[in-house]
């Protein structure tokens, strides 16, 4: 049995178990609605457009956070890589970065950017950028020396060597940083909306929770799970192709 098939079987079995427990009353409806009811409720709110604005705000913020994290993290990684003394000073900080709870800085971001998307994006970028910096350093470290020597033999300029040799060689490692940036952007944006925003999916989930609207709450949670799963699947397919190309 393949790993993919086994993974699908495990997920389906867990969903069916939760469905059964909800239907027979082991899990009260006030605690959780059945997965099938979540699907029905999600269809209703998507058809009604009730949360369309919140959904658009959240996924726009996630997209912006991801792009900023990838671009800024890559640029910072290249700069740090090119300055060994700076790298020696910063690497211990990078290693312990995620031990610091990023959300403790939210009062500062509120003061700087106000309550809204800017503060949420700033927190998400702060959470995601280090993964891209680390991936960039790792990718540049793993470029074979023979490739750089090949560029020197052909008397390629530094820019051409970077674009035609170093960047393609480091791409599989850089893509790991992209995947992590996407994941942390999802976490940063949606979690921030619980406490910083008056709009967005995170805010809508928290609002539904406070009003005991389990249907809306679980439907929106299901939407997030579906989107994350789809995005992660696409990124994994791209990652596998890059890894296969690197091994040729």
C-alpha positions in Angstrom: 0.0 0.0 0.0 1.4 3.4 -1.0 2.0 6.2 1.5 -0.5 8.5 -0.3 -3.3 5.9 -0.2 -2.5 5.1 3.5 -2.6 8.8 4.3 -6.0 9.2 2.6 -7.4 6.2 4.4 -6.3 7.6 7.8 -7.8 11.0 7.1 -11.1 9.5 5.9 -11.3 7.2 8.8 -10.8 10.0 11.3 -13.5 12.1 9.6 -15.9 9.2 9.6 -15.1 8.6 13.3 -15.8 12.2 14.2 -19.0 12.1 12.1 -20.2 9.0 14.0 -19.4 10.5 17.4 -21.3 13.6 16.5 -24.3 11.7 15.2 -24.7 9.4 18.2 -24.3 12.3 20.6 -20.9 11.4 22.2 -19.7 14.8 21.0 -22.5 17.3 21.8 -23.7 19.6 19.0 -22.9 22.6 21.2 -19.2 21.4 21.2 -18.9 20.4 17.5 -21.1 19.9 14.6 -20.7 16.8 12.3 -18.2 17.2 9.4 -21.0 16.7 6.9 -22.9 19.6 8.5 -19.7 21.7 8.2 -19.7 21.1 4.5 -23.3 22.0 4.2 -22.9 25.2 6.2 -19.8 26.1 4.3 -21.8 25.8 1.0 -24.5 28.0 2.4 -22.2 30.9 3.5 -20.2 30.8 0.3 -23.5 30.9 -1.7 -24.9 33.7 0.4 -21.7 35.8 0.2 -22.1 36.6 3.9 -18.3 36.3 4.6 -17.0 37.1 1.2 -15.4 40.4 2.3 -13.8 38.7 5.3 -12.4 35.9 3.1 -11.0 38.3 0.6 -9.3 40.4 3.3 -7.7 37.4 4.9 -6.3 35.7 1.8 -5.2 39.1 0.4 -3.2 39.7 3.6 -1.8 36.2 3.4 -0.7 36.7 -0.1 1.0 40.1 0.7 2.7 38.6 3.8 4.0 35.7 1.8 5.4 37.8 -1.0 7.0 40.3 1.4 8.5 37.5 3.5 10.0 35.7 0.5 11.4 38.8 -1.1 12.8 40.4 2.1 14.0 37.1 3.5 15.8 36.2 0.3 17.4 39.7 0.1 18.4 39.5 3.8 19.8 36.0 3.3 22.0 37.1 0.4 23.3 40.0 2.3 24.1 37.9 5.4 25.7 35.2 3.3 28.0 37.8 1.6 29.2 39.2 5.0 30.7 36.3 7.0 31.3 38.4 10.2 27.6 39.5 10.1 26.5 35.9 9.6 28.6 34.7 12.6 26.9 37.3 14.8 23.4 36.7 13.5 23.1 32.9 13.1 22.7 32.2 16.8 19.9 34.6 16.9 18.2 33.0 13.9 18.5 29.6 15.6 16.6 30.8 18.7 14.2 33.2 16.8 11.1 31.1 17.2 11.5 30.8 20.9 10.3 34.4 21.1 6.5 34.7 20.8 6.0 37.1 17.9 2.6 38.3 19.1 4.2 40.1 22.1 5.1 42.8 19.6 1.5 43.5 18.5 1.2 46.6 20.8 4.2 48.1 18.9 2.7 47.4 15.5 -0.7 48.8 16.6 1.1 52.0 17.6 3.1 52.2 14.3 0.4 51.0 11.8 -2.9 51.2 13.7 -5.5 48.5 14.0 -6.0 46.9 10.6 -4.3 45.0 7.8 -1.0 46.8 8.1 -0.4 45.5 11.6 -1.5 42.0 10.7 0.7 41.8 7.7 3.7 43.1 9.8 3.2 40.4 12.4 2.9 37.7 9.7 6.0 38.9 7.9 7.9 39.0 11.2 6.8 35.4 11.9 7.6 34.1 8.4 10.7 36.0 7.2 13.3 34.1 9.2 12.3 30.8 7.6 13.2 32.3 4.2 16.4 33.8 5.5 17.5 30.4 6.8 16.5 28.6 3.6 18.5 31.2 1.5 21.6 30.7 3.6 21.2 26.9 3.4 20.7 27.0 -0.4 23.7 29.2 -1.0 25.8 27.0 1.2 24.9 23.9 -0.8 25.8 25.3 -4.3 28.7 23.0 -5.5 32.0 24.8 -5.9 32.4 23.3 -9.3 29.5 25.3 -10.6 31.1 28.5 -9.5 34.4 27.5 -11.1 32.5 26.7 -14.3 31.3 30.3 -14.3 34.8 31.6 -13.8 36.1 29.4 -16.6 33.6 30.9 -19.0 34.4 34.3 -17.6 30.8 35.0 -16.7 30.1 38.2 -14.8 29.0 38.1 -11.2 25.5 38.9 -12.1 25.3 36.2 -14.8 26.9 33.7 -12.5 24.3 34.5 -9.8 21.3 34.3 -12.2 22.3 31.4 -14.4 24.3 29.2 -12.1 23.8 29.9 -8.4 20.1 30.7 -8.3 19.0 27.6 -10.2 21.2 25.4 -8.1 19.8 26.9 -4.9 16.2 26.9 -6.0 15.1 23.6 -4.4 16.4 24.8 -1.0 14.9 28.3 -1.5 11.5 26.7 -2.2 11.6 25.1 1.2 11.7 28.6 2.6 8.8 29.6 0.4 6.7 26.7 1.7 7.4 27.7 5.3 6.7 31.4 4.6 3.3 30.4 3.2 2.6 28.3 6.3 3.7 31.0 8.8 1.8 33.7 6.8 -1.4 31.7 7.3 -0.7 31.3 11.0 0.3 34.9 11.5 -2.6 36.5 9.6 -5.4 34.4 10.9 -4.2 34.3 14.5 -3.7 38.1 14.4 -7.2 38.6 13.2 -8.5 37.1 16.4 -7.0 40.0 18.4 -6.1 42.9 16.1 -8.9 43.1 13.5 -12.6 43.9 13.0 -12.6 41.9 9.8 -11.2 38.7 8.3 -11.7 35.0 8.7 -10.0 34.9 12.0 -12.2 37.7 13.4 -15.3 36.0 11.9 -14.4 32.7 13.6 -13.9 34.5 17.0 -17.1 36.5 16.6 -19.1 33.3 15.8 -17.5 31.5 18.8 -18.5 34.4 21.1 -22.1 34.2 19.8 -22.2 30.3 20.0 -22.8 30.2 16.2 -21.1 26.8 15.8 -22.3 26.4 12.2 -20.5 29.6 11.0 -17.5 28.9 13.2 -16.8 25.4 12.0 -17.6 26.2 8.4 -15.0 28.9 8.3 -12.5 26.7 10.0 -13.2 24.1 7.4 -12.6 26.7 4.7 -9.2 27.5 6.1 -8.3 23.8 6.3 -9.4 23.2 2.7 -7.4 26.2 1.4 -4.3 25.3 3.4 -4.5 21.7 2.2 -4.9 22.7 -1.5 -2.0 25.2 -1.3 0.2 22.8 0.5 -0.5 20.1 -2.0 0.4 22.4 -4.9 3.6 23.5 -3.2 4.6 19.9 -2.5 4.1 18.9 -6.1 6.3 21.8 -7.2 8.8 20.9 -4.6 9.0 17.3 -5.7 9.6 18.4 -9.3 12.4 20.7 -8.2 14.0 17.9 -6.2 13.7 15.5 -9.1 15.3 18.0 -11.4 18.1 18.6 -9.0 18.9 14.9 -8.8 19.2 14.5 -12.5 
